[in-house]
Amino acid sequence: MKNLILLFISVFLNTHVYSQNIDLINPSKDIGIKKWSIVNDDVMGGISNSSILINNEKNLLFKGYLSLENNGGFASSRLDIRQDNLKGVKFFKIKLKGDGKIYKLRLRQQNMRASYSCDFKSKKNEWLIVTLPVENFKPTWRGYSYSNYPDLNLDKINSLSLHISDKQEGRFNLEIEYIKAIKWTIEKENIIAYGFV
């Protein structure tokens, strides 16, 4: 009796996930230390103030005083980034030390009235890393939220800003070591295995 030889073929799907970090602000590498501008509530008659500077530890400082007088109540510093490689970014990562207050990271597109904003909370005098998923950025303008507004288009981002508002009156101080945009790339490949029985 002849032996029957069977050939089997197995196909396995192998998945690789790669991440890419894009420095948007990293003063230790001289990234994101120029092209800042101040936008406070004085544009609406308020008297809040803010400043942006680099400290001796080569970290970024966003600091100032938030006043509610004259119907004011916000302070911000804006950076012109004009990145052309943000397509595919899944989230933003910030390493920070703060004062226990809530801040916002805002992204602005070219020729758009509203900016896209995401809150993050600091801890007083403690370093922490926060991650802000892209889908958590919501369109806002002067405190108003939009329900019917185009989705965030990362290809058209031309500035980011650090912002404080929400009636958190008083002095504020936020120290940032870096802000990174994180991409994920998923690659799949088929692995074919041959065998005999």
MINUKE-441490 format. One record per residue: residue number from 1; residue in three letters; x negated, y negated, z negated of N, C-alpha, C in turn. Coordinates in steps of 0.05 Angstrom, whole numbers, plus 5000, padded with zeros to 4 digits. Each point is the difference from the previous one (the first is absolute). Layout:
<dofis>
> seq;type;n_x;n_y;n_z;ca_x;ca_y;ca_z;c_x;c_y;c_z
> NUM;ALA;X;Y;Z;X;Y;Z;X;Y;Z
...
</dofis>
This chain:
<dofis>
> seq;type;n_x;n_y;n_z;ca_x;ca_y;ca_z;c_x;c_y;c_z
> 1;MET;4983;5024;5000;5017;4976;5000;4982;4975;5000
> 2;LYS;5007;4983;5018;4983;4976;5002;5007;4980;4978
> 3;ASN;4979;4987;4991;5004;4978;4981;5011;4975;5014
> 4;LEU;5020;4988;4987;5011;4976;5011;4987;4976;4987
> 5;ILE;4988;4983;5016;4986;4976;4989;5018;4976;5006
> 6;LEU;5006;4986;4979;5017;4976;5003;4983;4975;4996
> 7;LEU;5004;4981;5017;4987;4974;4997;5020;4980;4988
> 8;PHE;4992;4987;4979;5017;4979;4990;4986;4973;5001
> 9;ILE;5015;4980;5004;4990;4972;5001;5015;4983;4980
> 10;SER;4986;4987;4982;5012;4983;4981;4992;4971;5005
> 11;VAL;5019;4982;4999;4995;4972;5004;5005;4985;4974
> 12;PHE;4980;4986;4991;5002;4984;4975;4998;4971;5008
> 13;LEU;5016;4984;4986;5000;4971;5004;4983;4987;4978
> 14;ASN;4978;4988;5007;4982;4988;4981;5004;4969;5001
> 15;THR;5005;4988;4977;5006;4972;4999;4978;4985;4984
> 16;HIS;4990;4979;5012;4980;4983;4986;5011;4972;4996
> 17;VAL;4997;4989;4977;5009;4973;4994;4975;4983;4994
> 18;TYR;4997;4979;5015;4977;4982;4997;5010;4973;4991
> 19;SER;4985;4987;4983;5008;4973;4991;4978;4980;5009
> 20;GLN;5009;4976;5006;4982;4979;5008;5006;4975;4983
> 21;ASN;4980;4989;4987;5003;4976;4983;4991;4975;5016
> 22;ILE;5017;4980;5001;4993;4975;5013;5000;4979;4978
> 23;ASP;4977;4988;4996;4997;4978;4980;5012;4975;5010
> 24;LEU;5021;4990;4986;5011;4974;5006;4988;4979;4982
> 25;ILE;4996;5007;4975;4986;4983;4981;4980;5017;4985
> 26;ASN;4975;4992;5001;4979;5014;4984;4977;4981;4998
> 27;PRO;5000;4982;4980;4979;4980;4998;4972;5011;4998
> 28;SER;4997;5025;4988;4973;5011;4998;4988;5006;5027
> 29;LYS;5017;5002;5021;4991;5003;5027;5003;4975;5017
> 30;ASP;5007;4978;4987;5005;4974;5013;5023;5002;5019
> 31;ILE;5020;5016;4993;5025;5003;5016;5023;4986;4986
> 32;GLY;5014;4983;5014;5023;4986;4989;4994;4978;4981
> 33;ILE;4978;4986;5003;4993;4978;4983;5002;4973;5013
> 34;LYS;5007;5000;5026;5003;4975;5014;5028;4998;5011
> 35;LYS;5007;4978;5011;5026;4995;5014;5024;5003;4981
> 36;TRP;4997;4992;4975;5022;4999;4981;5013;4972;5000
> 37;SER;5025;4999;4996;5015;4975;4997;5019;5003;4976
> 38;ILE;5007;4977;4988;5017;5000;4976;5028;4991;5009
> 39;VAL;5020;5015;4992;5028;4993;5005;5016;5003;4974
> 40;ASN;5005;4977;4987;5015;4999;4975;5027;4987;5003
> 41;ASP;5014;4998;4978;5027;4989;5001;5001;4970;5003
> 42;ASP;4976;4987;5002;5001;4971;5005;5012;4993;5028
> 43;VAL;5001;5021;5017;5013;4995;5026;5031;4996;4996
> 44;MET;5009;5007;4976;5029;4996;4994;5004;4981;4977
> 45;GLY;4978;4986;4992;5002;4981;4978;4990;5010;4973
> 46;GLY;4992;5026;4999;4990;5011;4975;4972;4991;4993
> 47;ILE;4990;5009;4977;4974;4991;4990;4982;5023;4993
> 48;SER;5007;5025;5008;4982;5023;4995;4974;4996;5015
> 49;ASN;4979;5014;4991;4974;4998;5014;4987;5028;4999
> 50;SER;4983;5004;5020;4985;5025;5001;4973;4995;5014
> 51;SER;4981;5018;4995;4975;4998;5013;4990;5028;5006
> 52;ILE;4981;5002;5018;4988;5026;5007;4970;4996;4999
> 53;LEU;4986;5018;4987;4971;4998;4998;4987;5027;4995
> 54;ILE;4974;5001;5003;4984;5024;4995;4985;4997;4974
> 55;ASN;5003;5019;4981;4986;4998;4974;4972;5012;5002
> 56;ASN;4987;5000;4977;4972;5010;4999;4998;5030;5005
> 57;GLU;5022;5014;4997;5000;5029;5005;5007;5007;5029
> 58;LYS;5002;4979;5016;5006;5003;5029;5028;5011;5004
> 59;ASN;5019;4992;4982;5028;5006;5004;5015;4975;5006
> 60;LEU;5023;5004;5012;5018;4978;5008;5017;4992;4976
> 61;LEU;5003;4974;4995;5017;4991;4979;5023;4983;5012
> 62;PHE;5025;5007;4993;5023;4984;5007;5011;4990;4974
> 63;LYS;4999;4974;4995;5007;4990;4974;5013;4973;5003
> 64;GLY;5014;4992;4978;5013;4974;5001;5021;4997;4978
> 65;TYR;5020;4983;5005;5021;4995;4981;5027;4999;5015
> 66;LEU;5019;5016;4991;5027;5001;5012;5019;4983;4984
> 67;SER;5011;4979;5013;5018;4982;4986;5028;5003;5013
> 68;LEU;5021;4998;4983;5027;5001;5009;5012;4972;5003
> 69;GLU;4984;4979;4995;5010;4973;5002;5006;4992;5030
> 70;ASN;5019;4982;5003;5007;4989;5026;5009;5023;5019
> 71;ASN;5014;5020;4989;5010;5022;5016;4978;5016;5013
> 72;GLY;4976;4999;4988;4977;5016;5010;5001;5028;4990
> 73;GLY;4977;5014;5003;4999;5026;4988;4985;5021;5016
> 74;PHE;4982;4991;5018;4983;5020;5014;4973;4988;5006
> 75;ALA;4980;5018;5002;4973;4992;5007;4989;5023;5017
> 76;SER;4984;4993;5020;4989;5021;5017;4974;4990;5014
> 77;SER;4984;5020;5008;4976;4995;5016;5002;5019;5024
> 78;ARG;4994;4989;5024;5004;5015;5025;4974;5003;5015
> 79;LEU;4996;5024;5010;4975;5007;5015;5007;5006;5029
> 80;ASP;4986;4987;5018;5003;5006;5029;4984;5026;5005
> 81;ILE;5014;5021;5008;4985;5025;5005;4999;5007;5030
> 82;ARG;5021;4997;5014;5001;5006;5029;4986;5026;5008
> 83;GLN;5008;5021;4985;4990;5027;5006;5014;5011;5025
> 84;ASP;4986;5014;5016;5012;5013;5023;4999;5031;4998
> 85;ASN;4994;5010;4977;4997;5029;4996;5016;5010;4977
> 86;LEU;5023;4988;4994;5017;5009;4978;5021;5020;5008
> 87;LYS;5003;5006;5025;5019;5019;5009;4994;5027;4987
> 88;GLY;5020;5013;4989;4996;5025;4987;4995;4999;4970
> 89;VAL;4998;4976;4989;4995;4996;4971;5025;5010;4985
> 90;LYS;4996;5016;4979;5022;5011;4985;5004;4986;4974
> 91;PHE;4979;4989;4988;5003;4985;4975;4976;4982;4996
> 92;PHE;5003;4982;4981;4979;4982;4992;4991;5006;4971
> 93;LYS;4975;4999;4995;4989;5007;4974;4985;4976;4988
> 94;ILE;5007;4993;4975;4988;4977;4987;4988;5008;4974
> 95;LYS;4974;4993;4996;4988;5003;4973;5000;4973;4987
> 96;LEU;5012;4998;4976;5005;4974;4988;4999;5001;4970
> 97;LYS;4995;4977;4988;5003;4996;4972;5016;4974;4996
> 98;GLY;5021;5001;4984;5018;4977;4998;5006;4992;4972
> 99;ASP;5024;4989;4997;5009;4988;4975;5027;5011;4991
> 100;GLY;5009;5022;5012;5025;5012;4993;5024;4989;5017
> 101;LYS;4995;4982;5018;5021;4988;5016;5004;5015;5026
> 102;ILE;5022;4994;5013;5007;5013;5025;4992;4982;5023
> 103;TYR;4986;5011;5019;4991;4985;5024;5012;5013;5025
> 104;LYS;4996;4986;5022;5009;5010;5026;4977;5000;5020
> 105;LEU;4999;5021;5016;4983;4999;5024;5019;4995;5023
> 106;ARG;4993;4979;5016;5018;4993;5022;4985;5001;5026
> 107;LEU;5013;5010;5021;4989;5002;5026;5017;4983;5019
> 108;ARG;4987;4985;5017;5015;4983;5019;4993;5007;5028
> 109;GLN;5021;5001;5017;4996;5005;5029;5000;4974;5015
> 110;GLN;4989;5001;5024;5000;4977;5017;5028;4993;5008
> 111;ASN;5006;4974;4998;5025;4988;5010;5024;5012;4986
> 112;MET;4997;5007;4974;5023;5010;4985;5004;4982;4976
> 113;ARG;5026;4994;4994;5006;4982;4978;4995;5013;4973
> 114;ALA;5010;5025;4997;4997;5014;4974;4973;5014;4999
> 115;SER;4991;5005;4976;4977;5017;4995;5010;5026;4988
> 116;TYR;4982;5020;4999;5007;5026;4990;4985;5004;4973
> 117;SER;5016;5005;4979;4990;4997;4973;5003;5026;4984
> 118;CYS;4980;5006;4983;5002;5023;4982;4989;4993;4973
> 119;ASP;5014;5006;4979;4992;4993;4973;4980;5020;4989
> 120;PHE;4982;4991;4982;4984;5018;4984;4995;4987;4973
> 121;LYS;4999;5017;4980;4997;4991;4972;4972;5004;4991
> 122;SER;4989;4979;4987;4973;5003;4988;5002;5007;4970
> 123;LYS;4978;5009;4989;4998;5004;4972;4979;4981;4988
> 124;LYS;5006;4989;4977;4984;4979;4989;4972;5011;4994
> 125;ASN;4980;4988;5012;4972;5005;4996;4992;5030;5005
> 126;GLU;5015;5013;5017;4994;5028;5007;4997;5003;5030
> 127;TRP;4980;5015;5009;4997;5006;5028;5019;5023;5007
> 128;LEU;5012;4998;5023;5017;5021;5011;5001;4998;5030
> 129;ILE;5008;5023;5012;5003;5001;5029;5029;5005;5006
> 130;VAL;5011;4983;5017;5028;5003;5008;5001;5006;5030
> 131;THR;5019;5016;5008;5005;5007;5028;5027;4990;5008
> 132;LEU;5002;4986;5023;5024;4988;5009;5007;5011;5028
> 133;PRO;5019;5019;5001;5008;5011;5026;5011;4979;5019
> 134;VAL;4995;5003;5025;5009;4981;5020;5030;4997;4999
> 135;GLU;5015;5022;4996;5029;4998;5000;5011;4984;4977
> 136;ASN;4984;4994;4980;5009;4984;4977;4999;4970;5005
> 137;PHE;4988;4992;5022;4999;4971;5006;5026;4991;5013
> 138;LYS;5013;4981;4987;5026;4990;5008;4999;4971;5009
> 139;PRO;5016;4993;5021;4999;4972;5010;5013;4981;4980
> 140;THR;4986;4978;4994;5010;4980;4982;4991;4972;5010
> 141;TRP;5015;4980;4992;4993;4972;5006;5011;4982;4979
> 142;ARG;4982;4987;4985;5007;4981;4979;5020;5013;4980
> 143;GLY;4994;5025;4993;5015;5013;4979;5025;5015;5011
> 144;TYR;5006;4998;5026;5023;5013;5011;4991;5026;5015
> 145;SER;5015;5021;4997;4995;5025;5013;5017;5003;5025
> 146;TYR;4990;5013;5020;5014;5004;5025;5007;5030;5002
> 147;SER;5025;5006;5008;5008;5027;5004;4998;5008;5030
> 148;ASN;5006;4982;5017;4998;5005;5029;4977;4984;5012
> 149;TYR;4977;5012;4999;4975;4987;5009;4982;5021;5012
> 150;PRO;4984;4993;5020;4983;5020;5013;4981;5013;4980
> 151;ASP;4994;5025;5004;4981;5015;4983;4972;4987;5003
> 152;LEU;4984;5004;4979;4973;4991;5000;4984;5012;5023
> 153;ASN;4987;4983;5016;4984;5009;5022;4970;4994;4993
> 154;LEU;4986;5020;4992;4972;4996;4991;4982;4990;5022
> 155;ASP;5007;5004;5025;4983;4990;5022;5000;4970;5001
> 156;LYS;5021;4987;4988;5003;4971;5003;4994;4985;4974
> 157;ILE;4989;5013;4980;4993;4987;4975;4977;4980;5005
> 158;ASN;5004;4975;4991;4978;4981;5003;4992;4987;4973
> 159;SER;5013;5007;4978;4991;4990;4974;5012;5017;4978
> 160;LEU;4986;5000;4977;5011;5011;4975;4997;4979;4979
> 161;SER;5017;5003;4979;4999;4980;4978;5004;5014;4974
> 162;LEU;4989;4988;4979;5005;5007;4972;5019;4980;4990
> 163;HIS;5021;5009;4986;5023;4983;4994;5009;5006;4971
> 164;ILE;5008;4979;4986;5013;5004;4974;5024;4982;4998
> 165;SER;5022;5011;4989;5025;4984;4998;5017;5012;4978
> 166;ASP;5026;5003;5005;5019;5014;4982;5000;4988;4972
> 167;LYS;4997;4973;4998;5003;4985;4975;4980;5009;4979
> 168;GLN;4976;5008;5008;4979;5008;4981;4983;4975;4993
> 169;GLU;5012;4982;4986;4988;4974;4995;4975;5004;4983
> 170;GLY;4980;4983;5006;4975;5000;4984;4976;5007;5017
> 171;ARG;4977;5002;4986;4975;5006;5014;5000;5029;5010
> 172;PHE;4987;5004;5022;4997;5027;5011;4971;5004;5010
> 173;ASN;4992;5025;5000;4973;5007;5008;4999;5029;5010
> 174;LEU;4993;5002;5026;4999;5026;5012;4973;5004;5013
> 175;GLU;4985;5021;4992;4974;5006;5010;5002;5025;5018
> 176;ILE;4989;4998;5024;5002;5021;5020;4973;5008;5009
> 177;GLU;4994;5027;4999;4975;5010;5010;5003;5006;5030
> 178;TYR;5023;5011;5008;5004;5004;5029;5030;5003;5006
> 179;ILE;5006;4996;5025;5026;5008;5012;4993;5015;5026
> 180;LYS;5010;5024;5001;4994;5017;5024;5026;5009;5013
> 181;ALA;4999;5002;5026;5021;5012;5016;4992;5029;5005
> 182;ILE;5018;5019;4995;4993;5028;5002;5016;5013;5023
> 183;LYS;4985;5012;5018;5012;5015;5022;4999;5030;4994
> 184;TRP;5020;5014;5010;4999;5029;5000;5002;5010;5028
> 185;THR;4982;5018;5007;5001;5013;5027;5003;5030;4996
> 186;ILE;5020;5011;5012;5005;5029;4998;4993;5013;5026
> 187;GLU;4982;5019;4999;4993;5015;5024;5006;5030;4996
> 188;LYS;5012;5012;5020;5008;5028;4998;4986;5016;5022
> 189;GLU;4992;5024;4993;4987;5017;5020;5010;5029;4996
> 190;ASN;5002;5014;5022;5008;5028;4999;4975;5018;4998
> 191;ILE;5000;5019;4982;4978;5019;4997;5012;5028;5007
> 192;ILE;4988;5012;5020;5010;5026;5010;4981;5022;4990
> 193;ALA;5012;5020;4987;4985;5023;4989;5008;5025;5015
> 194;TYR;4981;5016;5009;5005;5025;5014;4993;5023;4982
> 195;GLY;5014;5022;5003;4994;5024;4985;5011;5025;5013
> 196;PHE;4989;5023;4992;5009;5026;5011;5008;5018;4977
> 197;VAL;5021;5016;5004;5008;5020;4981;5004;5027;5015
</dofis>
